[in-house]
Amino acid sequence: MIMTIVEVKSGKIKGYTEDNLHIFKGIPYAEPPIGDLRFNAPQAKKPWDSILDATKFGPCAFQGYTALEEVTGKLQPESEDCLTLNIWTPAIDDEKRPVMFWIHGGAFIMGGSRAPIFDGSALAQRGNVVIVTINYRLGAFGYLYIPGVTANVGQLDQILALKWVHDNIAKFGGDPDNITIFGESAGAYAVITLAAMPAAKGLFRRIIAQSMPTIDPKVTKKPTKELMRALGIKSGDITALRKVAPEEIIKAQNEITKGGGLAFRPLIDGETLPEHPLTVFKEGKCKNIDLMMGTNLHEAKLFTSLDPSTSKINDEKAIMLYLGMMGINSENARNIINTYKKAREGIFSIEPKELLDSIVTDLMFRVATLQILEVQSIHQPNTYNYLFTWETSVNNGQLGACHALELPFVFNTLEEPGMEVLVGNAANTGDLCENMMDAWLSFAYSGNPNHDGIPDWPTYDKESRATLLFGKEFKIANALFDKEREVWDGLLKI
């Protein structure tokens, strides 16, 4: 193994060279958030004297439970001392390559940058770019909310990591003035939220948001109070909570989240996050940010496939019940169901289970994505929408083009161990991977994802609503599923 030593502002770090890439793993960008620093804003890493070993990934943040763990397994090891980042770069020089800064998803309670699916080697090599992936605090450790005491520290972790990159990435051949932040699911929620956080202003130029969940940052103390109640701690007593073993906090957190939902998430606290991200985009405060967003055709199938009860759905009562739980009255719910049945007749199956998947996909992901795109396109011409349509053969095709399926195509990690449970036979994917990588890379270079492998991809606007379909074929669709989109007008406010 050939070692590479780089001196950053905090000291010297030692990485390694492999396949014509310089790789650095587990670089600490903050002091360990333990003891009195637990639940506090992150503190920049203090300088060190010796050469820091950056040849192995650092531990991931403490992991909460979701049902996805049954499919993906649990990342290990985990620790509160998790605030590290990783870098893949083609050369240690002064070339100033575009920087792509990845924020992982996982419902803000699971996941980490050490997951093989996020290996940055292929993207860095193919595009001559610098790839950075990070860890940040999750669950209660990152998103506990006590007014005036702690809020959104997981987001502040991401901002401190961005500042580290901005200050040091030139030493790794990267351009600090050309940073694209990109993320999927909760990571997409995070990158869109960062655009609305004053402390992140000027730290990035572009955003790619993949499968962003509906943003619900309304202020709520409920999860924090429930956590403290479960631990037998007086509400708001953060001093006592800092003394509790992290494993006990995770145990209590799991009781609250029940393996699903976004109980712990970024919240509008009036300071770190003053306004709803949609408002910020609508008012043109992000007009200097190029934006690419998209969703997967069957997002919801990943989740409904993990719920045995959904396979028994044989009528529309369950859909009515679900929409009611989402605050939609019976009249509007019936209108939604009828609209989807009519719009998709002869195109997709309109069996109750398929109908549920289509409605949940739009409610959870697609409508919120289109709302952000609509308002940003007014202020920023470099605004693009995609739809991932390639369907996996796994589980007899029941997953379709499900949530997270696009990830190994973006990173070209289709052959990584464990990917077969999601992708199935990677030999049948054609040039989908290369075309997606090139779109992401082109966008990182210029804010325009067009390249020779795809048809001309127009920018998004409310008139044409141009969307590029990534699947077995690549084509442009205008006003795609527009009747379904319209039926949500006035019902869903992200």
LUMGU-516916 format. One line per field, with one value per residue (C-alpha): z, y, x; residue in one letter. Coordinates in nm, 2 decimals. Layout:
<recs>
z <- c(Z	...)
y <- c(Y	...)
x <- c(X	...)
code <- c(a	...)
</recs>
This chain:
<recs>
z <- c(0.00	-0.11	0.15	0.08	0.33	0.31	0.55	0.63	0.87	1.17	1.09	0.87	0.76	0.60	0.33	0.07	-0.31	-0.49	-0.85	-0.94	-0.66	-0.34	-0.06	0.29	0.54	0.89	0.89	1.20	1.12	1.48	1.84	1.96	2.07	2.40	2.76	2.78	2.40	2.36	2.21	2.16	1.83	1.70	1.78	1.52	1.55	1.75	1.58	1.63	1.62	1.49	1.15	1.17	1.02	0.76	0.60	0.77	0.80	1.13	1.32	1.21	1.44	1.68	1.48	1.55	1.42	1.10	0.92	0.64	0.88	0.81	0.44	0.46	0.80	1.07	1.01	1.26	1.45	1.59	1.83	1.95	1.83	1.47	1.31	1.03	0.66	0.37	0.05	-0.29	-0.53	-0.86	-0.77	-0.50	-0.71	-0.79	-1.06	-0.87	-0.96	-0.88	-0.54	-0.47	-0.11	-0.02	0.28	0.34	0.41	0.66	0.81	1.02	1.25	1.05	0.79	0.75	0.51	0.55	0.37	0.05	-0.16	-0.11	-0.22	-0.41	-0.63	-0.95	-0.95	-0.88	-1.15	-1.42	-1.37	-1.25	-0.94	-0.57	-0.37	0.00	0.22	0.58	0.90	1.11	1.44	1.40	1.59	1.93	1.93	1.62	1.64	2.01	2.05	2.37	2.29	2.37	2.45	2.15	1.80	1.47	1.58	1.31	1.05	1.22	1.19	0.81	0.80	1.00	0.76	0.47	0.63	0.67	0.30	0.20	0.40	0.31	-0.01	-0.23	-0.07	-0.23	-0.58	-0.52	-0.59	-0.28	-0.50	-0.69	-0.43	-0.51	-0.21	-0.29	-0.09	-0.10	0.12	0.45	0.28	0.02	0.30	0.46	0.15	0.08	0.44	0.43	0.16	0.42	0.70	0.73	0.86	0.53	0.30	0.05	0.13	-0.19	-0.54	-0.65	-0.50	-0.62	-0.41	-0.47	-0.34	-0.09	0.16	0.23	0.45	0.78	0.99	1.21	1.57	1.79	2.13	2.14	2.05	2.30	2.58	2.50	2.50	2.84	2.98	2.86	3.04	3.36	3.32	3.39	3.07	2.95	3.19	2.94	3.21	3.33	2.97	2.90	3.17	3.02	2.82	2.45	2.42	2.66	2.46	2.14	2.32	2.43	2.08	1.92	2.15	2.02	1.65	1.63	1.33	1.11	1.05	1.10	1.46	1.49	1.20	1.12	1.28	1.24	1.56	1.45	1.47	1.30	1.06	1.06	0.78	0.59	0.30	0.05	0.16	0.12	-0.24	-0.32	-0.22	-0.44	-0.16	-0.33	-0.68	-0.71	-0.65	-0.94	-0.86	-0.98	-0.81	-0.88	-0.75	-0.83	-1.00	-0.72	-0.41	-0.17	-0.27	-0.06	0.25	0.16	0.08	0.44	0.58	0.55	0.60	0.27	0.07	0.20	0.07	-0.16	-0.15	-0.11	0.26	0.36	0.12	0.27	0.62	0.53	0.37	0.67	0.90	0.68	0.76	0.43	0.47	0.32	0.03	-0.08	-0.02	-0.25	-0.51	-0.50	-0.54	-0.83	-1.00	-0.98	-1.11	-1.41	-1.49	-1.48	-1.64	-1.91	-1.82	-1.47	-1.27	-1.06	-0.82	-0.46	-0.36	-0.68	-0.62	-0.26	-0.38	-0.64	-0.39	-0.11	-0.35	-0.45	-0.10	0.05	-0.22	-0.57	-0.48	-0.24	-0.50	-0.77	-0.53	-0.47	-0.85	-0.94	-0.72	-0.78	-1.16	-1.14	-1.01	-1.14	-1.50	-1.41	-1.25	-1.36	-1.28	-1.34	-1.28	-1.22	-1.38	-1.40	-1.21	-1.02	-1.06	-0.68	-0.50	-0.83	-0.94	-0.65	-0.56	-0.91	-0.93	-0.55	-0.30	-0.29	-0.60	-0.79	-0.54	-0.68	-1.03	-0.92	-0.74	-0.97	-0.68	-0.84	-0.78	-0.41	-0.16	-0.06	-0.37	-0.51	-0.25	-0.41	-0.77	-0.85	-1.18	-1.24	-1.58	-1.72	-1.65	-1.99	-1.99	-1.72	-1.47	-1.70	-1.82	-1.46	-1.34	-1.64	-1.57	-1.20	-1.30	-1.58	-1.33	-1.08	-1.34	-1.48	-1.33	-1.65	-1.65	-2.03	-2.20	-2.52	-2.37	-2.31	-2.51	-2.48	-2.12	-2.09	-1.77	-1.55	-1.55	-1.47	-1.84	-1.98	-1.66	-1.85	-1.68	-1.80	-1.75	-1.65	-1.71	-1.98	-2.21	-2.17	-2.28	-2.20	-2.07	-2.04	-1.77	-1.66	-1.44	-1.43	-1.33	-1.02	-0.94	-0.97	-0.73	-0.44	-0.50	-0.17	0.02	0.08	0.20	0.26)
y <- c(0.00	0.33	0.60	0.97	1.24	1.58	1.86	2.03	2.32	2.09	1.88	1.61	1.31	0.99	0.82	0.56	0.52	0.26	0.23	0.57	0.74	0.90	0.78	0.92	0.77	0.87	1.22	1.40	1.73	1.79	1.71	1.40	1.51	1.33	1.44	1.81	1.83	1.58	1.76	2.07	2.23	2.06	2.20	2.22	1.95	2.08	2.07	1.75	1.71	1.36	1.22	1.11	0.77	0.82	0.47	0.33	0.44	0.59	0.44	0.54	0.73	0.54	0.36	0.36	0.07	0.08	-0.21	-0.16	-0.30	-0.65	-0.60	-0.41	-0.52	-0.29	-0.08	-0.15	-0.03	0.26	0.53	0.88	0.97	0.96	1.30	1.20	1.24	1.05	1.17	1.01	1.23	1.16	1.36	1.58	1.89	2.23	2.14	2.25	1.98	1.99	1.86	1.63	1.62	1.33	1.31	0.97	0.89	0.66	0.85	1.06	0.75	0.51	0.48	0.60	0.69	0.36	0.17	0.00	0.15	0.50	0.41	0.72	0.55	0.51	0.86	1.02	0.82	0.86	1.23	1.35	1.50	1.49	1.29	1.36	1.15	1.23	1.10	1.32	1.26	1.08	1.04	1.20	1.27	1.49	1.62	1.65	1.97	2.17	2.54	2.77	2.47	2.23	2.20	2.06	1.97	1.70	1.97	2.18	1.87	1.88	2.25	2.21	1.93	2.16	2.43	2.18	2.09	2.46	2.53	2.22	2.06	2.25	2.05	1.74	1.88	2.01	2.35	2.50	2.73	2.45	2.22	2.02	1.88	1.57	1.32	1.07	1.03	1.19	1.30	1.48	1.63	1.75	1.91	2.10	2.21	2.33	2.57	2.74	2.75	3.08	2.91	2.71	3.01	3.03	2.68	2.51	2.60	2.32	2.07	1.72	1.59	1.22	1.11	1.39	1.30	1.55	1.81	1.86	2.09	2.22	2.27	1.98	1.90	1.57	1.32	1.48	1.47	1.11	1.02	1.17	1.02	0.68	0.73	0.86	1.20	1.53	1.70	1.94	1.81	1.78	1.75	1.43	1.31	1.36	1.10	0.83	0.55	0.59	0.24	0.33	0.64	0.43	0.18	0.46	0.61	0.28	0.27	0.61	0.57	0.21	0.15	0.42	0.78	1.09	1.16	1.31	1.55	1.91	2.16	2.53	2.66	3.03	3.04	2.76	2.71	3.02	2.94	2.64	2.55	2.59	2.95	3.02	2.88	3.05	3.39	3.35	3.33	3.03	3.18	3.13	2.75	2.51	2.24	1.89	1.68	1.35	1.05	0.68	0.55	0.31	0.47	0.33	-0.03	-0.06	0.02	-0.16	-0.48	-0.48	-0.46	-0.80	-0.63	-0.45	-0.78	-0.84	-0.52	-0.61	-0.29	0.08	0.11	0.09	0.37	0.59	0.51	0.60	0.93	1.00	0.95	1.20	1.46	1.44	1.43	1.15	1.37	1.47	1.11	0.97	1.23	1.13	0.76	0.83	1.06	0.80	0.52	0.72	0.87	0.54	0.31	0.11	0.23	0.08	-0.18	-0.02	-0.30	-0.17	-0.25	-0.08	0.21	0.24	0.23	0.51	0.74	0.69	0.74	1.08	1.18	1.09	1.20	1.32	1.61	1.77	1.74	1.91	2.19	2.28	2.25	2.48	2.77	2.74	2.73	3.08	3.22	2.97	2.84	2.55	2.35	1.99	1.70	1.32	1.01	0.67	0.40	0.09	-0.20	-0.46	-0.83	-0.89	-1.05	-1.15	-0.79	-0.68	-0.39	-0.22	0.10	0.14	0.38	0.38	0.16	0.44	0.46	0.19	0.33	0.68	0.55	0.25	0.01	-0.25	-0.52	-0.44	-0.71	-0.71	-0.51	-0.82	-0.80	-0.47	-0.48	-0.85	-0.92	-0.62	-0.76	-0.66	-0.28	-0.18	0.17	0.30	0.33	0.52	0.76	0.84	0.89	1.12	1.33	1.37	1.46	1.70	1.88	1.90	2.06	2.32	2.30	2.13	1.75	1.71	1.48	1.27	0.96	1.10	1.30	1.68	1.74	2.07	2.27	2.23	2.49	2.50	2.51	2.20	2.02	1.84	1.52	1.29	0.92	0.70	0.34	0.08	0.37	0.74	0.99	1.32	1.33	1.66	1.71	1.35	1.22	1.57	1.48	1.31	1.61	1.85	1.65	1.74	2.11	2.28	1.95	1.89	2.17	2.07)
x <- c(0.00	0.15	0.09	0.00	0.06	-0.13	-0.10	-0.43	-0.50	-0.52	-0.21	-0.08	-0.29	-0.19	-0.40	-0.32	-0.32	-0.52	-0.63	-0.48	-0.68	-0.57	-0.80	-0.84	-1.08	-1.20	-1.07	-1.21	-1.36	-1.49	-1.41	-1.58	-1.94	-1.92	-1.96	-2.05	-2.04	-2.32	-2.63	-2.41	-2.31	-2.00	-1.66	-1.39	-1.12	-0.82	-0.48	-0.27	0.11	0.17	0.06	-0.30	-0.38	-0.66	-0.66	-0.97	-1.33	-1.43	-1.72	-2.07	-2.31	-2.52	-2.79	-3.16	-3.38	-3.59	-3.74	-3.48	-3.22	-3.37	-3.27	-2.95	-2.81	-2.68	-2.37	-2.09	-1.90	-2.10	-1.99	-2.06	-1.72	-1.84	-1.78	-1.55	-1.53	-1.37	-1.21	-1.14	-0.93	-0.75	-0.45	-0.29	-0.23	-0.36	-0.61	-0.92	-1.16	-1.53	-1.61	-1.91	-2.01	-2.24	-2.49	-2.63	-2.99	-3.16	-3.46	-3.21	-3.17	-2.95	-2.68	-2.33	-2.05	-1.88	-2.16	-2.01	-2.28	-2.13	-1.78	-1.65	-1.39	-1.59	-1.73	-1.39	-1.22	-1.48	-1.54	-1.20	-1.37	-1.32	-1.57	-1.64	-1.87	-1.95	-2.09	-2.32	-2.51	-2.84	-3.16	-3.18	-2.81	-2.84	-3.20	-3.30	-3.50	-3.50	-3.57	-3.28	-3.06	-3.02	-3.16	-3.05	-2.70	-2.69	-2.74	-2.47	-2.24	-2.30	-2.22	-1.90	-1.79	-1.87	-1.65	-1.37	-1.40	-1.41	-1.10	-0.89	-1.01	-0.77	-0.49	-0.66	-0.70	-1.05	-1.21	-1.36	-1.57	-1.73	-1.90	-2.21	-2.39	-2.60	-2.79	-3.07	-3.39	-3.30	-2.98	-3.19	-3.40	-3.08	-2.93	-3.25	-3.26	-2.90	-3.00	-3.23	-2.97	-2.78	-2.47	-2.44	-2.46	-2.18	-2.04	-2.18	-2.29	-2.51	-2.76	-2.87	-3.16	-3.25	-3.59	-3.65	-3.92	-4.20	-4.04	-4.21	-4.00	-4.28	-4.16	-4.24	-4.10	-4.29	-4.01	-3.77	-4.03	-4.12	-3.75	-3.69	-4.01	-3.90	-3.56	-3.72	-3.56	-3.73	-3.83	-3.56	-3.29	-3.02	-2.75	-2.90	-2.95	-2.58	-2.50	-2.71	-2.53	-2.58	-2.72	-3.00	-3.08	-3.10	-3.33	-3.56	-3.55	-3.65	-3.95	-4.06	-4.00	-4.13	-3.90	-4.05	-4.13	-3.92	-3.97	-3.62	-3.55	-3.45	-3.69	-3.76	-3.61	-3.60	-3.22	-3.03	-3.32	-3.54	-3.78	-3.93	-3.70	-3.99	-4.04	-3.67	-3.67	-3.99	-3.86	-3.56	-3.31	-3.14	-3.14	-2.76	-2.79	-2.82	-3.07	-3.13	-3.40	-3.58	-3.77	-3.81	-4.12	-4.22	-4.06	-4.32	-4.27	-3.96	-4.16	-4.48	-4.29	-4.15	-4.51	-4.68	-5.02	-5.00	-5.00	-5.35	-5.50	-5.79	-6.00	-5.97	-6.05	-5.69	-5.60	-5.88	-5.76	-5.40	-5.50	-5.71	-5.41	-5.23	-5.50	-5.69	-6.07	-6.28	-6.40	-6.06	-5.93	-6.20	-6.11	-5.74	-5.83	-6.06	-5.81	-5.53	-5.76	-5.87	-5.53	-5.35	-5.61	-5.45	-5.10	-5.04	-5.22	-5.49	-5.53	-5.56	-5.20	-5.06	-5.29	-5.17	-4.81	-4.87	-5.04	-4.79	-4.50	-4.64	-4.75	-4.41	-4.18	-4.28	-4.52	-4.28	-4.00	-4.21	-4.30	-3.94	-3.86	-4.15	-4.05	-3.67	-3.72	-3.86	-3.53	-3.27	-3.27	-3.04	-3.32	-3.37	-3.61	-3.55	-3.75	-3.57	-3.78	-3.55	-3.72	-3.53	-3.61	-3.56	-3.86	-4.02	-4.02	-4.24	-4.00	-4.02	-3.82	-3.82	-3.67	-3.29	-3.26	-3.08	-2.79	-2.57	-2.61	-2.51	-2.20	-2.14	-2.13	-2.35	-2.09	-2.03	-2.12	-2.49	-2.61	-2.77	-3.05	-3.15	-3.04	-3.06	-2.87	-2.65	-2.56	-2.90	-2.86	-2.72	-2.56	-2.79	-2.51	-2.28	-2.55	-2.65	-2.30	-2.22	-2.54	-2.44	-2.08	-2.18	-2.41	-2.12	-1.90	-2.14	-2.49	-2.61	-2.65	-2.66	-2.41	-2.39	-2.54	-2.89	-3.14	-3.14	-3.26	-3.45	-3.47	-3.78	-4.06	-4.42	-4.53	-4.36	-4.25	-3.98	-3.85	-3.58	-3.66	-3.36	-3.44	-3.42	-3.46	-3.38	-3.64	-3.80	-4.16	-4.35	-4.62	-4.57	-4.86	-5.00	-5.35	-5.21	-5.00	-5.29	-5.51	-5.27	-5.30	-5.39	-5.38	-5.01	-4.79	-4.43)
code <- c(m	i	m	t	i	v	e	v	k	s	g	k	i	k	g	y	t	e	d	n	l	h	i	f	k	g	i	p	y	a	e	p	p	i	g	d	l	r	f	n	a	p	q	a	k	k	p	w	d	s	i	l	d	a	t	k	f	g	p	c	a	f	q	g	y	t	a	l	e	e	v	t	g	k	l	q	p	e	s	e	d	c	l	t	l	n	i	w	t	p	a	i	d	d	e	k	r	p	v	m	f	w	i	h	g	g	a	f	i	m	g	g	s	r	a	p	i	f	d	g	s	a	l	a	q	r	g	n	v	v	i	v	t	i	n	y	r	l	g	a	f	g	y	l	y	i	p	g	v	t	a	n	v	g	q	l	d	q	i	l	a	l	k	w	v	h	d	n	i	a	k	f	g	g	d	p	d	n	i	t	i	f	g	e	s	a	g	a	y	a	v	i	t	l	a	a	m	p	a	a	k	g	l	f	r	r	i	i	a	q	s	m	p	t	i	d	p	k	v	t	k	k	p	t	k	e	l	m	r	a	l	g	i	k	s	g	d	i	t	a	l	r	k	v	a	p	e	e	i	i	k	a	q	n	e	i	t	k	g	g	g	l	a	f	r	p	l	i	d	g	e	t	l	p	e	h	p	l	t	v	f	k	e	g	k	c	k	n	i	d	l	m	m	g	t	n	l	h	e	a	k	l	f	t	s	l	d	p	s	t	s	k	i	n	d	e	k	a	i	m	l	y	l	g	m	m	g	i	n	s	e	n	a	r	n	i	i	n	t	y	k	k	a	r	e	g	i	f	s	i	e	p	k	e	l	l	d	s	i	v	t	d	l	m	f	r	v	a	t	l	q	i	l	e	v	q	s	i	h	q	p	n	t	y	n	y	l	f	t	w	e	t	s	v	n	n	g	q	l	g	a	c	h	a	l	e	l	p	f	v	f	n	t	l	e	e	p	g	m	e	v	l	v	g	n	a	a	n	t	g	d	l	c	e	n	m	m	d	a	w	l	s	f	a	y	s	g	n	p	n	h	d	g	i	p	d	w	p	t	y	d	k	e	s	r	a	t	l	l	f	g	k	e	f	k	i	a	n	a	l	f	d	k	e	r	e	v	w	d	g	l	l	k	i)
</recs>
